[in-house]
């Protein structure tokens, strides 16, 4: 079966089974795993060669590690230093030693095999846990951050573990020895210099060109080029992607890169979990259920107990300790890598290798169920109480301003004067420095990308100011917000009258027409310069505002008429002439006392640009 056909079958099955699972309350990761099991050799055997697409699916893990690296700015690493190095180091050391001794005593294996099995099983699944916490919106909780830090330490600890395998095998291979570490140092020194002096200037060149779609191409190019380089040098591709992400973590283009790559990451991670499901040999479970099921449950129990002990030792609450332990109790995808290398180097026999791989897979499958059960249990224990220890202070700001041009800048300045922090989204990288300087946060990129809006913290914002210059982009963002964030207060800048009609059609209420208020302000001053009394001038302006708003409302009913819209687009001057004519008629009929009285006697035939 061809690779294209297998991928098509996988995607088609996932499109049916994963949404069905979600409707039944099953995590999407479990949906992908069950899809793989159903399609694999153990059940229907429709796609019987998982290794044909494993290489493609592994790009999901690679992109996940790249995005993790992008999150690790030096400041954030410093903030996580305790959870990462102290708790992560303790978890890895204690779990590895306890599991190694358990394997050595229970299975009577060699010391080298016990060491590899023990420390490989101590690794948890970064892809699995982060996907699960993200779906549950728990990444910003205390235990979510601690889980992220511990997983990060585990990912780095997997590298020396891989390097130790040839030494334990007693082979003369230096593939993971001194030459391996020398290649890592040389490669990442080169990557650091390349990212600093070549990639960032190139990013700025692409951004200034205005071809924003090329940012996605640049992001994919970086990931693919690093993978190719790492494979050529014989270095772990996941480590390469992670460290490359770290090198770009403080780049002003970090958020656009993240938004561009995230969709590919999610899709390929789904493929990865399906291939894990396909490689599950159910006949081993049926032949020896005590070993496989018992081993998976024992693995999760040991790791969870140790994690609870570590978390409680560092004065974490019982709730956070139990949820942290439940998250990280499973085996991980790096265990697959370590065990496969150990099997290839003959440190592990096939008799040990196959059941252990199945135990790791089963523990991953059981994690969403155990996490759900733990949540239910803790919620029942804490009914009616307020749990302030579950959340952490968020750095997300209450105001998001999409479009940091002349309009958005004024809103930002007013917010700054009131000491209200804001997040700006704009595709001009030159704004980066001074926005940070004055207490804001700038996300470079296209606000029409939903992933960028999520990265900017739209789920935590109270007010969203939509000040994008392009009408079509403005409408796309407004539709997305009204559909997905209906409770968010949306304030929109409109280019002209037609833009107002489009916004009102989708339910936007708070709209400011560009140049409208400033034009009224100038009109007021014109009347004053012509010796009109201040109160009379003010009353005239207010009457005009009332009249124009009612005129705009009447136009709303006919603005979707294709013929009239087409006519107005052909000749915007026609509307201007009509507006002046209605102004003249109403002014004459009302002698300037009530501009709106005569409006009900007229119908408007065209709608288009408001004169500036």
BARO-169775 format. One record per residue (C-alpha): residue in one letter; residue number from 1; x, y, z. Coordinates in steps of 0.25 Angstrom, whole numbers, plus 2048, in hexadecimal, padded with zeros to 3 digits. Example, Ala and Ser with C-alpha at 12.3 -4.5 7.8 and 13.67 -1.06 7.14 Angstrom:
BEGIN
  r    k   xx   yy   zz
  a    1  831  7EE  81F
  s    2  837  7FC  81D
# end
This chain:
BEGIN
  r    k   xx   yy   zz
  x    1  800  800  800
  x    2  806  80E  7FC
  x    3  809  818  806
  x    4  7FF  822  800
  x    5  7F4  818  801
  x    6  7F7  814  810
  x    7  7F8  823  814
  x    8  7EA  825  80D
  x    9  7E4  819  814
  x   10  7EA  81E  822
  x   11  7E4  82C  820
  x   12  7D7  827  81B
  x   13  7D5  81E  827
  x   14  7DA  829  831
  x   15  7D0  833  82B
  x   16  7C5  829  82F
  x   17  7CA  822  83B
  x   18  7D0  82E  843
  x   19  7C4  837  843
  x   20  7BB  82C  847
  x   21  7C4  829  852
  x   22  7C4  838  856
  x   23  7B5  838  857
  x   24  7B6  82C  860
  x   25  7C0  833  869
  x   26  7CC  82C  864
  x   27  7D9  834  863
  x   28  7DE  835  854
  x   29  7EB  82E  857
  x   30  7E3  822  85B
  x   31  7DB  823  84F
  x   32  7E8  823  846
  x   33  7ED  817  84E
  x   34  7E0  80F  84C
  x   35  7E0  813  83D
  x   36  7EE  80E  83C
  x   37  7EA  801  843
  x   38  7DE  7FF  83A
  x   39  7E5  801  82D
  x   40  7F2  7F9  832
  x   41  7F5  7EA  831
  x   42  7EF  7E7  83E
  x   43  7E0  7EA  839
  x   44  7DC  7ED  82B
  x   45  7EA  7ED  825
  x   46  7E6  7F8  81B
  x   47  7F3  800  81C
  x   48  7FD  7F5  820
  x   49  80A  7FC  81E
  x   50  80C  806  829
  x   51  81A  808  827
  x   52  817  80E  819
  x   53  811  81A  81F
  x   54  819  81A  82C
  x   55  824  823  826
  x   56  819  82D  822
  x   57  812  82C  82F
  x   58  81E  82F  837
  x   59  81F  83D  832
  x   60  813  840  83B
  x   61  81C  83D  847
  x   62  827  845  840
  x   63  81E  851  83E
  x   64  819  850  84D
  x   65  827  850  852
  x   66  82A  85C  849
  x   67  81E  864  84F
  x   68  822  860  85D
  x   69  830  866  85A
  x   70  829  873  855
  x   71  822  874  862
  x   72  82F  874  86A
  x   73  834  882  86A
  x   74  83F  884  874
  x   75  836  88B  87E
  x   76  82C  87F  87E
  x   77  837  875  880
  x   78  83C  87D  88C
  x   79  82E  87D  892
  x   80  82D  86E  890
  x   81  83B  86B  895
  x   82  836  864  8A2
  x   83  82B  85C  89C
  x   84  833  858  890
  x   85  841  855  896
  x   86  83D  851  8A5
  x   87  82F  84A  8A3
  x   88  833  845  895
  x   89  840  840  89A
  x   90  83A  839  8A6
  x   91  82F  833  89E
  x   92  838  82D  894
  x   93  843  828  89E
  x   94  839  822  8A8
  x   95  830  81C  89D
  x   96  83C  816  896
  x   97  842  810  8A2
  x   98  835  80A  8A7
  x   99  831  804  89A
  x  100  83F  7FF  897
  x  101  83F  7F8  8A4
  x  102  831  7F2  8A2
  x  103  835  7ED  894
  x  104  842  7E7  899
  x  105  83B  7E0  8A4
  x  106  82E  7DB  89E
  x  107  833  7D8  890
  x  108  841  7D3  894
  x  109  848  7DB  888
  x  110  856  7E0  886
  x  111  85A  7ED  88D
  x  112  85B  7F5  880
  x  113  84E  7F0  87B
  x  114  847  7F4  888
  x  115  84E  802  888
  x  116  849  805  87A
  x  117  83B  7FF  87D
  x  118  83A  807  88A
  x  119  83E  814  885
  x  120  837  813  878
  x  121  82A  810  87F
  x  122  82C  81C  888
  x  123  82A  825  87C
  x  124  81C  82A  87A
  x  125  815  82E  86D
  x  126  817  83D  869
  x  127  80E  83C  85D
  x  128  803  835  865
  x  129  803  83D  871
  x  130  804  84B  86B
  x  131  7F9  847  861
  x  132  7F0  842  86C
  x  133  7F3  84F  875
  x  134  7F1  858  869
  x  135  7E3  852  866
  x  136  7DF  853  874
  x  137  7E4  861  875
  x  138  7ED  85D  881
  x  139  7FB  862  87C
  x  140  7FA  86F  884
  x  141  7F7  868  891
  x  142  802  866  89C
  x  143  803  857  899
  x  144  802  859  88A
  x  145  80E  862  88A
  x  146  816  858  893
  x  147  812  84D  88A
  x  148  818  855  87E
  x  149  825  858  886
  x  150  827  849  88A
  x  151  824  844  87C
  x  152  82E  84E  877
  x  153  839  849  880
  x  154  835  83A  87C
  x  155  837  83E  86D
  x  156  845  843  870
  x  157  848  837  879
  x  158  845  82D  86D
  x  159  851  832  866
  x  160  85C  82D  86F
  x  161  853  820  871
  x  162  854  81E  862
  x  163  863  821  863
  x  164  865  816  86E
  x  165  85F  80B  866
  x  166  86B  807  85D
  x  167  874  808  86A
  x  168  86B  7FE  871
  x  169  86B  7F5  865
  x  170  87A  7F5  865
  x  171  87B  7F8  856
  x  172  886  801  850
  x  173  87B  80A  84A
  x  174  87D  819  84D
  x  175  870  81C  847
  x  176  86A  821  854
  x  177  878  823  85B
  x  178  882  82E  85B
  x  179  880  831  84C
  x  180  871  832  84E
  x  181  873  83D  858
  x  182  87D  844  850
  x  183  874  844  844
  x  184  869  84A  84D
  x  185  872  855  852
  x  186  877  858  844
  x  187  869  857  83D
  x  188  862  860  848
  x  189  86D  86A  848
  x  190  86B  86C  839
  x  191  85C  86C  83B
  x  192  85E  877  845
  x  193  866  880  83C
  x  194  85D  87D  830
  x  195  850  881  838
  x  196  857  88D  83D
  x  197  85E  893  831
  x  198  856  88D  825
  x  199  848  888  829
  x  200  843  894  830
  x  201  848  89E  825
  x  202  842  895  81B
  x  203  835  895  823
  x  204  834  8A4  823
  x  205  837  8A4  814
  x  206  82B  89B  812
  x  207  822  8A3  81B
  x  208  825  8B0  814
  x  209  822  8A9  807
  x  210  813  8A9  80B
  x  211  812  89A  807
  x  212  80D  895  814
  x  213  80B  887  80F
  x  214  81A  885  80E
  x  215  81B  886  81D
  x  216  815  878  81D
  x  217  81E  873  812
  x  218  82A  879  81B
  x  219  825  871  827
  x  220  824  864  81F
  x  221  831  866  819
  x  222  838  868  826
  x  223  832  85B  82C
  x  224  835  853  81F
  x  225  843  858  81E
  x  226  846  855  82C
  x  227  840  847  82B
  x  228  849  845  81F
  x  229  855  84A  826
  x  230  853  842  832
  x  231  851  835  82A
  x  232  85D  838  822
  x  233  866  839  82F
  x  234  85F  82E  836
  x  235  859  837  841
  x  236  84B  835  847
  x  237  841  83D  83E
  x  238  838  840  84A
  x  239  844  846  852
  x  240  848  84E  845
  x  241  83A  854  844
  x  242  838  857  852
  x  243  846  85F  853
  x  244  843  866  846
  x  245  836  86B  84C
  x  246  83D  870  858
  x  247  847  878  84F
  x  248  83B  87F  849
  x  249  833  881  856
  x  250  837  88F  858
  x  251  834  893  849
  x  252  82A  89D  846
  x  253  824  893  83C
  x  254  822  888  846
  x  255  813  889  847
  x  256  811  889  838
  x  257  81A  87D  837
  x  258  812  876  842
  x  259  804  879  83B
  x  260  80A  874  82E
  x  261  80F  867  832
  x  262  804  863  83D
  x  263  7FA  85E  833
  x  264  804  855  82C
  x  265  809  850  83A
  x  266  7FB  84D  83E
  x  267  7F8  845  832
  x  268  805  83D  832
  x  269  804  83A  841
  x  270  7F7  834  83E
  x  271  7FE  82B  833
  x  272  808  828  83E
  x  273  7FE  823  848
  x  274  7F7  81B  83D
  x  275  804  814  83A
  x  276  806  811  849
  x  277  7F9  80A  849
  x  278  7FC  802  83C
  x  279  809  7FD  843
  x  280  801  7F8  84E
  x  281  801  7E8  84E
  x  282  7F4  7E5  854
  x  283  7F7  7D6  854
  x  284  802  7D8  85E
  x  285  7F8  7DE  868
  x  286  7EF  7D2  865
  x  287  7FA  7C8  867
  x  288  800  7CE  873
  x  289  7F6  7D8  879
  x  290  7FC  7D7  887
  x  291  80A  7DC  882
  x  292  805  7E7  879
  x  293  7F9  7ED  881
  x  294  7FF  7EA  88E
  x  295  80D  7F1  889
  x  296  806  7FD  884
  x  297  7FE  7FF  891
  x  298  80A  7FC  899
  x  299  812  806  891
  x  300  808  811  893
  x  301  806  80E  8A2
  x  302  815  80F  8A5
  x  303  817  81C  89D
  x  304  80B  822  8A2
  x  305  80F  81F  8B1
  x  306  81D  825  8AF
  x  307  817  831  8A9
  x  308  80D  834  8B4
  x  309  818  832  8BE
  x  310  821  83C  8B7
  x  311  816  846  8B5
  x  312  812  845  8C3
  x  313  820  846  8C8
  x  314  821  854  8C1
  x  315  814  858  8C8
  x  316  80B  857  8BC
  x  317  7FC  855  8BF
  x  318  7F6  847  8BF
  x  319  7ED  84B  8B3
  x  320  7F9  850  8AB
  x  321  802  844  8AF
  x  322  7F8  83A  8AB
  x  323  7F4  840  89E
  x  324  803  842  89B
  x  325  806  833  89E
  x  326  7FA  82E  895
  x  327  7FF  837  889
  x  328  80D  831  88A
  x  329  80B  822  88E
  x  330  80B  81C  880
  x  331  817  818  877
  x  332  81B  822  86B
  x  333  81F  822  85D
  x  334  82D  824  861
  x  335  82C  816  867
  x  336  829  811  85A
  x  337  836  817  854
  x  338  83F  813  860
  x  339  839  805  860
  x  340  83B  803  851
  x  341  849  808  851
  x  342  84C  7FE  85D
  x  343  846  7F3  855
  x  344  84E  7F6  849
  x  345  85B  7F6  851
  x  346  857  7E9  857
  x  347  856  7EE  865
  x  348  847  7EA  866
  x  349  842  7DC  860
  x  350  836  7DB  858
  x  351  82F  7D4  864
  x  352  830  7E1  86C
  x  353  82F  7EB  861
  x  354  821  7E8  85B
  x  355  819  7E7  869
  x  356  820  7F3  86E
  x  357  81C  7FB  861
  x  358  80E  7F6  863
  x  359  80E  7FA  872
  x  360  812  808  86F
  x  361  807  809  864
  x  362  7FD  804  86E
  x  363  801  80E  878
  x  364  7FF  819  86E
  x  365  7F1  814  86B
  x  366  7ED  813  87A
  x  367  7F2  821  87D
  x  368  7E6  829  878
  x  369  7DD  820  87F
  x  370  7E5  821  88C
  x  371  7E6  830  88B
  x  372  7D7  831  889
  x  373  7D4  828  895
  x  374  7DE  830  89E
  x  375  7D7  83D  89A
  x  376  7C9  838  89D
  x  377  7CE  832  8AA
  x  378  7D5  83F  8AE
  x  379  7C9  848  8AA
  x  380  7C0  83F  8B2
  x  381  7C9  841  8BE
  x  382  7CA  850  8BC
  x  383  7BB  853  8B9
  x  384  7B7  861  8BD
  x  385  7C5  865  8C1
  x  386  7CE  86F  8B9
  x  387  7DB  86A  8B5
  x  388  7E5  876  8B3
  x  389  7F1  86C  8B2
  x  390  7ED  867  8A4
  x  391  7EF  873  89C
  x  392  7FB  87C  89B
  x  393  7FB  88B  898
  x  394  7FA  88D  889
  x  395  803  896  881
  x  396  7F8  898  877
  x  397  7F3  8A6  876
  x  398  7E4  8AB  876
  x  399  7E5  8B3  869
  x  400  7E9  8AD  85C
  x  401  7EB  8B7  850
  x  402  7EB  8B1  843
  x  403  7F2  8BB  839
  x  404  7FC  8C5  83F
  x  405  7FB  8D0  835
  x  406  7F6  8DE  838
  x  407  7E9  8DA  83E
  x  408  7ED  8CE  847
  x  409  7F9  8D7  84C
  x  410  7F0  8E1  852
  x  411  7E8  8D6  859
  x  412  7F5  8D1  85E
  x  413  7FA  8DE  863
  x  414  7ED  8E1  86B
  x  415  7EE  8D3  871
  x  416  7FC  8D6  875
  x  417  7F9  8E3  87C
  x  418  7EF  8DB  884
  x  419  7FA  8D1  887
  x  420  7F2  8C6  880
  x  421  7FB  8BC  879
  x  422  7F8  8B8  86B
  x  423  7FB  8AE  860
  x  424  7FD  8B3  852
  x  425  7FC  8AA  845
  x  426  803  8B0  839
  x  427  80B  8AC  82D
  x  428  815  8B7  82E
  x  429  821  8B2  836
  x  430  827  8C0  838
  x  431  81C  8C2  843
  x  432  822  8B7  84C
  x  433  82C  8BF  854
  x  434  824  8CB  858
  x  435  817  8C3  85B
  x  436  81F  8BA  865
  x  437  826  8C7  86B
  x  438  818  8CD  86E
  x  439  812  8C1  875
  x  440  80C  8BA  86A
  x  441  80E  8AD  862
  x  442  80F  8AC  853
  x  443  80C  8A0  84C
  x  444  811  8A1  83E
  x  445  808  89A  833
  x  446  7FB  89A  82C
  x  447  7EF  89B  836
  x  448  7E6  893  82C
  x  449  7EE  887  831
  x  450  7E6  880  83D
  x  451  7F2  87A  842
  x  452  7F9  888  844
  x  453  7EC  88D  84B
  x  454  7ED  882  855
  x  455  7FC  884  857
  x  456  7F9  893  85A
  x  457  7EF  88E  865
  x  458  7E2  891  85F
  x  459  7DB  887  868
  x  460  7E0  890  874
  x  461  7DD  89E  86E
  x  462  7D1  8A6  872
  x  463  7D1  8B0  866
  x  464  7D6  8AE  858
  x  465  7D8  8BA  850
  x  466  7D8  8B7  841
  x  467  7DF  8C2  839
  x  468  7E4  8BB  82D
  x  469  7E5  8C3  820
  x  470  7E1  8B9  816
  x  471  7D1  8B7  816
  x  472  7D1  8A8  812
  x  473  7DC  8A4  81D
  x  474  7D4  8AD  827
  x  475  7C7  8A5  823
  x  476  7CE  897  824
  x  477  7D3  89B  832
  x  478  7C6  8A0  837
  x  479  7BE  894  832
  x  480  7C8  88B  839
  x  481  7C7  892  846
  x  482  7B7  893  846
  x  483  7B7  884  843
  x  484  7C1  87F  84D
  x  485  7C2  88A  857
  x  486  7B4  88F  858
  x  487  7B6  895  866
  x  488  7C2  89D  863
  x  489  7BF  8AC  861
  x  490  7C2  8AF  853
  x  491  7C5  8BE  84E
  x  492  7C7  8BF  840
  x  493  7CD  8CB  837
  x  494  7C5  8CC  82A
  x  495  7CB  8D2  81D
  x  496  7BE  8D7  817
  x  497  7AF  8D5  818
  x  498  7AF  8C8  810
  x  499  7B9  8C2  81A
  x  500  7AF  8C7  825
  x  501  7A4  8BF  81E
  x  502  7AC  8B3  81D
  x  503  7B0  8B3  82B
  x  504  7A2  8B5  830
  x  505  79D  8AA  827
  x  506  7A5  8A0  82F
  x  507  7A1  8A6  83D
  x  508  7AC  8B0  840
  x  509  7A6  8BB  848
  x  510  7B2  8C4  84D
  x  511  7B7  8CA  840
  x  512  7BF  8D7  83D
  x  513  7BF  8DD  82F
  x  514  7CD  8E1  82B
  x  515  7CF  8F1  82A
  x  516  7C0  8F3  82E
  x  517  7C1  8F9  83C
  x  518  7CE  901  838
  x  519  7C6  906  82C
  x  520  7BA  90A  835
  x  521  7C4  911  83E
  x  522  7C9  919  833
  x  523  7BB  91C  82E
  x  524  7B8  922  83C
  x  525  7C4  92B  83C
  x  526  7C0  930  82E
  x  527  7B3  934  833
  x  528  7BA  93B  83F
  x  529  7C3  942  835
  x  530  7B7  947  82E
  x  531  7B2  94E  83B
  x  532  7A7  943  83E
  x  533  7A5  942  84D
  x  534  7AC  937  854
  x  535  79F  930  859
  x  536  798  932  84C
  x  537  7A4  92C  845
  x  538  7A4  920  84E
  x  539  795  91E  84D
  x  540  797  91E  83E
  x  541  7A2  914  83E
  x  542  79A  90B  847
  x  543  78E  90C  83E
  x  544  796  908  832
  x  545  79C  8FC  83A
  x  546  78E  8F7  83D
  x  547  789  8F9  82F
  x  548  795  8F2  829
  x  549  794  8E6  832
  x  550  785  8E5  82E
  x  551  789  8E6  820
  x  552  794  8DB  822
  x  553  789  8D2  828
  x  554  780  8D4  81D
  x  555  78B  8D0  813
  x  556  78D  8C4  81A
  x  557  780  8BD  815
  x  558  785  8BF  806
  x  559  794  8BE  806
  x  560  794  8B0  802
  x  561  78C  8B2  7F6
  x  562  796  8AE  7EB
  x  563  792  8B8  7E1
  x  564  793  8C4  7EA
  x  565  7A0  8BF  7F0
  x  566  7A6  8BE  7E2
  x  567  7A1  8CB  7DE
  x  568  7A7  8D2  7EB
  x  569  7B4  8CB  7E8
  x  570  7B5  8D0  7DA
  x  571  7B2  8DE  7DE
  x  572  7B5  8E2  7EC
  x  573  7B2  8F1  7E9
  x  574  7A3  8ED  7E6
  x  575  7A1  8EB  7F5
  x  576  7A8  8F7  7F9
  x  577  79F  8FF  7F0
  x  578  793  8F8  7F5
  x  579  797  8FB  803
  x  580  799  909  801
  x  581  78B  90A  7FA
  x  582  784  903  806
  x  583  78C  90D  80F
  x  584  787  918  807
  x  585  778  914  806
  x  586  778  910  815
  x  587  77F  91D  819
  x  588  775  925  810
  x  589  768  91E  816
  x  590  76D  91E  824
  x  591  773  92C  823
  x  592  77F  926  82B
  x  593  777  923  837
  x  594  775  914  836
  x  595  77E  90D  82C
  x  596  778  900  82E
  x  597  769  903  82C
  x  598  769  903  81D
  x  599  771  8F6  81C
  x  600  765  8ED  81D
  x  601  760  8F2  810
  x  602  76C  8EE  808
  x  603  772  8E1  803
  x  604  781  8DF  801
  x  605  785  8D8  7F4
  x  606  794  8D6  7F5
  x  607  79E  8D4  800
  x  608  7AD  8D5  7FF
  x  609  7B9  8DD  804
  x  610  7B7  8E7  80E
  x  611  7BE  8F4  80A
  x  612  7CB  8F7  811
# end
